[in-house]
Amino acid sequence: MSSDVRFTDFKSDKQPTWCPGCGDFGTMNGMMKALANTGNDPDNTFVVAGIGCSGKIGTYMHSYALHGVHGRALPVGTGVKLANPDLEVMVAGGDGDGYSIGVGHFIHAVRRNVDMSYVVMDNRIYGLTKGQASPTSREDFETSTTPEGPKQPPVNPLALALSAGATFIAQSFSSDAMRHAEIVQEAVEHDGFGFVNVFSPCVTFNDVDTYDYFRDSLVDVDDTDHDRTDYNAAKDLILDMDKEYQGVLYQNEGAPSYEQAHGVTENMAEIPDSAPDDAMDLVREFY
Amino acid sequence: MPADFNWAIGGEAGDGIDSTGKIFARALSRAGRHVFTSKDFASRIRGGYTAYKIRTSVDRVQSVVDRLDVLIALTPRTIDENRSELHDSSVIIYDGERTTMQNATIPDEVIGLDVPLKRLAEEAGGAIMRNVVALGAACAVADFPIENLDSALQKRFGSKGQKLVDNNKEAARAGRDYVLEEYDHAFDYGLQTTDEDYVLINGDEAIGMGAIAAGCRFYAGYPITPATNVMEYLTGRIEQYGGHVVQAEDELSAINMALGGARAGARAMTATSGPGIDLMTETFGLVATSETPLVICNVMRSGPSTGMPTKQEQGDINQMLYGGHGEIPRFVLAPTTIDECFWKTVEAFNLAEKYQIPVYLTADLSLAVTEQTFPPDAFDMDEVEIDRGKVVDEETIEEWQNEKGQFKPHALTDDGVSPRAFPGTTEGAHMTTGLEHDELGRRTEDTDMRVEQVDKRNRKVETAQEQESWSPREFGDPDSDNLVVSWGSNEGAMVEAIDLLNEEDISVHFISVPYIFPRPDLSDEINSADDVLVVECNNTGQFADLLEHDALARVERINKYNGVRYKADELAAEIKAALGEVEVTQ
């Protein structure tokens, strides 16, 4: 890894087609800074993206990358990381990708605790399909498919993560560029599954969860006496329905990653050009 | 005395049928006899009816037959289920003291041996060994030296301590002695032993072993009958070679994990059965479009829906050949024997990487769960060759970069195969996507690039069709006017059926096809035969449809796939050109 990597090295020459003012610009900048600040470079980094506006990020960043099917980015990232633990793996997606179609994978990725980061661009709306309710939309949020609102409580992704045994739970705001980059960087540095829910406002289809709303309402845990290693304190913040928080809400640094627990260390791309030397032993087992 | 000997143990699920059957099969194999097994089993943990059958001979056996010589019946239903296969020299070993067997009727024509299995087992150290007592009794009936059981018992129970092994040996001898002492009867059987060394292996295990031999190091799967055995085989073994098995939360995850492993450069695999293939189908299209080498093993069972999970069927050809929206290039390999399960697995990995394409490797349930004997050199590891295809490194990557130094993972090439750079390769960073893409792997809707990428992916298939061998296996009389074609596990039974037919002066030319796509062109053989019979375990004849399709006269095709609909004037011009009336100038 070269020491002179700049965050712009992670930027591709493809111009984003996100709407002007989209939160995803800021989210992506923070991701690139976090990768550069942790000593990674595009050739040792693998970005996996889901489907939706957020899924386009693999095109606008420069690294090894796969833009996959809807909701399945986390399993792909898991496969990449376990097959070559030397790679830095970052998975990106949106609230629909991660908390609706892919929510099963989210729970199990959290449990598994593979050493990778997961950045969710949560705009509380389906943007690419032009404005339908998402799993994090408010109960009374009116959209083309929910004219009177979804009439069901939004998913609380941080609570899902905590209940599934997460070792790193954070939330950031794409417009607070410094803090957002810092928080994603901590997720990358975390020795396990680093989960960051990013408020990444949709300026076209969501007139409720706006930049102004988040600027006015977000409370930074670093401005409180919150102890991120205190599970119960984290639980209280995460289940606090009256406030939204940014920062690292919970971290358990002692838990072993999946790779540590299972002894996964090899770059599996490297194999001999014939069967293994002692492969006849496999046959002899069947005597 | 027939050359083959047919034996079975039957009872309820939970009676230890499978384990007991396997001990006897291994004892026969260790004694230098060929073995072919079959299982009647149910998708339940306890109860019902389950049986393990063995056909054995000093000659190679490749099928089961409808004749049973010795039956160990733990339940009355076992006798009913097998009644039609019994003959007047058949022997039924049963425990008349067992409550459930007290109402059992032993057919008049067969020899019933009432052996107090449980009581003798208790005397040897525990009632749980009653099946081993029955094995000992069977040894007496079959005139099979009991010492041959010992090494099989050692293998089965050795890890649980020598005391248990010794108790089991004693239990077996108690069963043998009881029969010899209580029944003064000369039975019709005598099982010869030989000095041959055989291994006893089933299709799932052969696939797993083939995967390790071929360099597969990453496996992700979700348990499903009858494919779970592949995953269980790999677990604990693949780690010894630096690999890993992940149990995913579902098949959607399993194939995506395997895809991730393959993108990272590992030889990766998942195995499942039909219902799992259904779930994996969306990602299958992504695997093909992103040109990722992946082996997807489908161990077929009866469908549709949950179907009959523990029963044989070859019903998934259409699913594997056509599953998925859009047009997805793929290969479909279908080994026809257990040793070929090993070799076709190796071949599947080579084909996947050489052509950067998803490969279905399919075995039917019978192939997967049948244990059969082979000489060890049927799996000669020195014969395993690994071809990773067009992998570039730091030195060779430059010729595959554009003027901006960007690597082209989907470069348009003459043979359709693009270079592959494993993550970590300097200057190789690139993306790929399930969207139609350009040479750099970036989304495009450009009509020309769309056509070029579709053509390129199909060109890989054409290249493979030309460069690889897709030969069938042939048996019987090649000059016969009677042609029989089959695929999958039918081969063994058909090969033996040829001998039976020959005895009645019926000659047959038999072609067994291990490739569903690409597949050998059998048009000449089909057209020159008087009768063509296609054998397969399904209702509609899916493989027969393919052969009929191959042998049909061709229609001329007019195709468009650049993403734009036909226009009337364009279509008129195309049709005129096809009819030879005017050249198309566009």
Contacts between the chains, C-beta under 8 A, distances in Angstrom:
chain1	res1	chain2	res2	distance
A	13	B	404	7.3
A	14	B	442	6.2
A	42	B	429	4.1
A	43	B	423	7.7
A	43	B	424	6.5
A	43	B	425	6.6
A	43	B	426	5.3
A	43	B	427	6.8
A	43	B	428	6.3
A	43	B	429	5.2
A	44	B	423	7.3
A	44	B	424	5.7
A	45	B	429	7.6
A	46	B	263	7.5
A	46	B	264	7.1
A	46	B	423	5.2
A	47	B	431	7.8
A	48	B	260	7.2
A	58	B	431	5.0
A	58	B	433	7.1
A	59	B	431	6.3
A	59	B	433	7.5
A	59	B	442	5.6
A	59	B	443	6.3
A	62	B	429	5.9
A	63	B	429	5.2
A	63	B	431	7.8
A	64	B	263	7.7
A	64	B	423	4.1
A	64	B	428	7.4
A	64	B	429	5.3
A	64	B	430	6.5
A	64	B	431	7.4
A	65	B	429	8.0
A	65	B	430	7.5
A	65	B	431	3.7
A	65	B	432	7.5
A	66	B	259	7.7
A	66	B	260	7.5
A	66	B	263	5.6
A	66	B	290	6.6
A	66	B	431	6.9
A	66	B	432	5.9
A	66	B	433	7.2
A	67	B	431	6.5
A	67	B	432	7.4
A	67	B	433	3.7
A	67	B	434	6.7
A	67	B	435	6.8
A	67	B	443	7.9
A	68	B	256	6.8
A	68	B	259	7.5
A	68	B	283	7.6
A	68	B	286	5.9
A	68	B	433	7.8
A	68	B	434	6.4
A	69	B	256	7.5
A	69	B	282	5.5
A	69	B	283	5.6
A	69	B	286	5.2
A	69	B	434	6.0
A	71	B	252	8.0
A	72	B	252	6.1
A	72	B	253	7.1
A	72	B	256	4.2
A	72	B	283	6.5
A	75	B	220	7.7
A	75	B	248	6.7
A	75	B	252	7.4
A	75	B	253	4.1
A	75	B	254	7.6
A	75	B	256	3.6
A	75	B	257	4.6
A	75	B	260	6.7
A	76	B	256	4.9
A	76	B	257	7.1
A	76	B	259	5.8
A	76	B	260	4.0
A	76	B	263	7.3
A	77	B	260	6.3
A	78	B	246	7.2
A	78	B	253	8.0
A	78	B	257	5.2
A	78	B	260	6.2
A	79	B	218	6.8
A	79	B	220	6.4
A	79	B	246	7.9
A	79	B	256	6.8
A	79	B	257	3.8
A	79	B	258	6.1
A	79	B	259	6.3
A	79	B	260	2.4
A	79	B	261	4.1
A	79	B	262	7.6
A	79	B	263	7.4
A	79	B	264	7.0
A	79	B	268	7.0
A	80	B	260	4.1
A	80	B	261	7.0
A	80	B	263	5.8
A	80	B	264	4.5
A	80	B	423	7.2
A	81	B	260	7.7
A	81	B	264	7.8
A	82	B	218	6.6
A	82	B	244	5.8
A	82	B	246	6.6
A	82	B	257	7.7
A	82	B	260	7.9
A	82	B	261	6.7
A	83	B	217	7.3
A	83	B	218	4.7
A	83	B	260	6.9
A	83	B	261	3.8
A	83	B	262	7.8
A	83	B	264	3.8
A	83	B	265	6.9
A	83	B	266	3.9
A	83	B	268	6.8
A	84	B	264	4.3
A	84	B	265	6.5
A	84	B	266	7.3
A	84	B	422	7.9
A	84	B	423	6.5
A	84	B	424	6.7
A	86	B	424	6.5
A	87	B	264	6.6
A	87	B	423	5.4
A	87	B	424	6.5
A	104	B	249	5.9
A	104	B	250	6.7
A	104	B	252	8.0
A	104	B	253	7.7
A	105	B	249	6.7
A	105	B	252	7.6
A	105	B	253	5.5
A	105	B	256	8.0
A	107	B	249	7.8
A	108	B	248	7.8
A	108	B	249	4.1
A	108	B	253	7.0
A	262	B	244	6.5
A	263	B	239	7.3
A	264	B	244	5.1
A	266	B	217	7.4
A	266	B	242	3.9
A	266	B	243	7.6
A	267	B	265	7.6
A	267	B	424	7.5
A	268	B	217	3.8
A	268	B	218	5.4
A	268	B	242	6.5
A	268	B	243	6.1
A	268	B	244	7.6
A	268	B	261	6.9
A	268	B	264	7.2
A	268	B	265	7.3
A	268	B	266	3.7
A	268	B	267	7.8
A	269	B	264	6.3
A	269	B	265	2.8
A	269	B	266	5.6
A	269	B	422	4.8
A	269	B	424	7.8
A	271	B	215	3.7
A	271	B	217	6.4
A	271	B	267	6.6
A	271	B	386	7.1
A	272	B	215	7.0
A	272	B	386	7.4
A	273	B	386	5.2
A	273	B	388	7.9
A	274	B	381	7.9
A	274	B	382	7.7
A	274	B	384	6.1
A	274	B	385	7.0
A	274	B	386	6.1
A	275	B	213	4.1
A	275	B	214	7.6
A	275	B	381	4.1
A	275	B	382	7.6
A	275	B	384	4.0
A	275	B	386	7.9
A	276	B	212	7.2
A	276	B	213	7.4
A	276	B	241	5.6
A	276	B	381	7.9
A	279	B	212	7.1
A	279	B	213	5.3
A	279	B	381	3.9
A	279	B	384	7.4
A	280	B	376	7.4
A	280	B	381	5.2
A	282	B	209	5.1
A	282	B	212	6.4
A	282	B	213	7.3
A	282	B	237	7.1
A	282	B	381	7.9
A	283	B	199	5.9
A	283	B	209	7.2
A	283	B	376	5.0
A	283	B	379	4.7
A	283	B	381	7.2
A	284	B	199	7.4
A	284	B	376	6.9
A	286	B	199	3.7
A	286	B	200	5.7
A	286	B	201	4.6
A	286	B	205	7.2
A	287	B	29	7.8
A	287	B	30	7.1
A	287	B	197	6.9
A	287	B	198	7.8
A	287	B	199	5.7
A	287	B	200	7.8
A	287	B	376	7.9
